[in-house]
């Protein structure tokens, strides 16, 4: 797989441990995700036309991982990648949707939690009560308004 992006080349130059700390996934997971995105990108542009050249596919994946891992704003990501915030938003949505449609990186649904085999063995519920103090209403604090003042 040919890596064209300078951002990704810099990221891949780190150790495996640092890569995991920076982006939240192992290096092999990154390449697995990248393979899924490459196939989807090729299918998207199979009919021809000029492909968007703002960000390579590997940059798109890196943007999404940075957005999730570091809680960076789209404005900061747009500045770093020399583009606009709305394009970063589209990129993140495309990567998320493509990976979810593939099914490999989809979270299990709530039905799996209802299944008796996967049911939690213990549940902790905080039932402490706190008294809520509310201000008392009395006539001395209420300011009556006359009809003539409203008109």
Backbone torsions as a table, in degrees:
resi	resn	phi	psi	omega
1	UNK	NA	126.7	-177.2
2	UNK	-87.6	121.4	177.8
3	UNK	-96.9	120.5	-176.7
4	UNK	-102.6	-20.7	-172.5
5	UNK	-81.9	136.5	176.5
6	UNK	-70.9	-35.1	178.5
7	UNK	-61.9	-44.4	-177.5
8	UNK	-71.9	-37.5	176.7
9	UNK	-60.1	-40.8	177.9
10	UNK	-65.5	-42.0	179.9
11	UNK	-65.7	-39.5	-179.5
12	UNK	-73.6	-14.4	176.7
13	UNK	-77.4	-6.3	179.5
14	UNK	-84.8	168.9	176.5
15	UNK	-73.5	164.4	179.9
16	UNK	-60.6	-40.4	-179.3
17	UNK	-65.9	-44.0	-179.9
18	UNK	-68.5	-37.5	177.8
19	UNK	-59.8	-44.8	179.4
20	UNK	-63.9	-41.5	178.9
21	UNK	-66.8	-37.2	-177.2
22	UNK	-74.9	-40.2	-170.6
23	UNK	-115.3	-6.7	173.5
24	UNK	83.1	-0.8	177.5
25	UNK	-133.8	156.8	175.7
26	UNK	-73.2	160.3	-178.8
27	UNK	-59.3	-40.8	179.9
28	UNK	-66.0	-38.6	176.5
29	UNK	-62.7	-39.9	177.1
30	UNK	-58.8	-46.5	-179.3
31	UNK	-68.5	-33.9	176.0
32	UNK	-65.0	-44.3	177.3
33	UNK	-63.3	-41.0	-179.4
34	UNK	-63.0	-38.5	178.2
35	UNK	-63.7	-41.1	177.7
36	UNK	-63.1	-44.1	-178.9
37	UNK	-68.1	-36.8	178.2
38	UNK	-61.0	-45.0	179.5
39	UNK	-62.4	-45.2	179.8
40	UNK	-64.3	-38.9	-179.9
41	UNK	-66.5	-41.2	178.6
42	UNK	-65.4	-39.2	177.5
43	UNK	-66.8	-35.1	-179.5
44	UNK	-65.9	-34.9	-177.0
45	UNK	-110.6	24.0	-179.0
46	UNK	-68.2	-33.5	-175.8
47	UNK	-75.8	-8.5	178.9
48	UNK	108.6	-161.9	-176.2
49	UNK	89.3	168.7	-178.7
50	UNK	-83.2	119.3	178.0
51	UNK	-72.5	148.8	178.9
52	UNK	-64.5	134.2	-175.4
53	UNK	-109.5	7.4	-178.4
54	UNK	-65.0	-49.3	-179.2
55	UNK	-132.6	134.1	173.4
56	UNK	-70.5	166.2	-178.3
57	UNK	-61.9	-40.0	-180.0
58	UNK	-66.7	-32.3	174.6
59	UNK	-66.2	-39.6	179.8
60	UNK	-60.4	-44.7	178.7
61	UNK	-64.6	-41.4	179.4
62	UNK	-64.1	-39.1	177.6
63	UNK	-61.1	-46.5	-179.4
64	UNK	-63.8	-41.4	179.5
65	UNK	-66.3	-39.0	177.3
66	UNK	-66.7	-38.7	179.3
67	UNK	-62.5	-44.5	180.0
68	UNK	-72.2	-43.6	-171.7
69	UNK	-74.0	-45.1	-171.6
70	UNK	-101.7	-4.8	-174.8
71	UNK	54.6	37.5	177.8
72	UNK	-72.7	148.5	177.8
73	UNK	-76.4	156.1	178.0
74	UNK	-64.8	-28.1	177.7
75	UNK	-64.2	-44.0	178.7
76	UNK	-66.6	-41.2	178.1
77	UNK	-64.0	-40.7	179.1
78	UNK	-63.2	-38.9	178.3
79	UNK	-65.1	-44.3	-178.0
80	UNK	-65.3	-37.7	-177.6
81	UNK	-96.2	7.4	174.6
82	UNK	57.9	52.1	178.0
83	UNK	-144.2	-164.1	-177.2
84	UNK	-110.2	159.4	-175.9
85	UNK	-61.6	-38.9	-178.0
86	UNK	-65.9	-33.7	177.6
87	UNK	-69.4	-39.3	176.8
88	UNK	-61.3	-40.8	178.5
89	UNK	-61.9	-44.6	178.3
90	UNK	-63.2	-39.8	179.8
91	UNK	-63.3	-47.1	-179.0
92	UNK	-62.3	-44.0	178.4
93	UNK	-62.9	-41.7	-179.6
94	UNK	-62.6	-45.3	-179.5
95	UNK	-64.5	-46.3	179.3
96	UNK	-59.9	-48.4	-178.7
97	UNK	-64.1	-41.5	-179.0
98	UNK	-64.9	-44.4	178.8
99	UNK	-68.1	-34.5	178.1
100	UNK	-69.8	-39.4	179.0
101	UNK	-65.6	-32.1	178.5
102	UNK	-65.8	-34.4	176.6
103	UNK	91.6	-16.1	-178.6
104	UNK	-67.7	-37.0	-175.9
105	UNK	-113.0	33.2	179.4
106	UNK	-93.3	138.2	176.3
107	UNK	-74.9	150.9	178.6
108	UNK	-70.1	149.9	-178.3
109	UNK	-79.1	179.8	-177.5
110	UNK	-75.3	-18.1	177.9
111	UNK	-64.6	-32.1	178.9
112	UNK	-67.0	-28.4	177.8
113	UNK	-74.5	-27.3	-179.9
114	UNK	-77.2	-25.8	179.5
115	UNK	-55.9	135.6	-175.3
116	UNK	-65.8	-29.1	-179.8
117	UNK	-67.6	-32.9	-177.6
118	UNK	-101.4	9.0	-177.5
119	UNK	-66.6	142.6	178.0
120	UNK	-65.4	144.8	-177.4
121	UNK	-83.1	-27.9	179.8
122	UNK	-143.3	142.9	179.2
123	UNK	-126.8	130.8	177.3
124	UNK	-106.3	127.4	-179.4
125	UNK	-125.2	129.8	178.2
126	UNK	-84.9	113.3	-177.2
127	UNK	-117.5	20.4	179.1
128	UNK	-66.1	144.4	-179.5
129	UNK	-107.8	141.4	176.7
130	UNK	-124.0	135.5	178.7
131	UNK	-77.4	132.8	-179.6
132	UNK	-102.4	123.3	178.6
133	UNK	-92.4	123.8	178.5
134	UNK	-117.0	146.9	178.6
135	UNK	-67.7	141.7	178.4
136	UNK	-80.2	141.1	176.5
137	UNK	-92.3	128.8	173.2
138	UNK	-144.2	163.0	-173.7
139	UNK	-70.6	-24.2	-176.5
140	UNK	-70.7	-26.2	179.5
141	UNK	-90.7	-14.4	-179.0
142	UNK	-85.2	132.9	179.3
143	UNK	-101.4	112.5	179.5
144	UNK	-73.4	141.6	178.1
145	UNK	-108.7	136.6	178.9
146	UNK	-91.9	157.3	-179.8
147	UNK	-63.9	-31.5	-178.6
148	UNK	-71.2	-28.6	179.6
149	UNK	-73.6	-27.9	-179.4
150	UNK	-75.8	-36.7	-179.0
151	UNK	-76.8	NA	NA
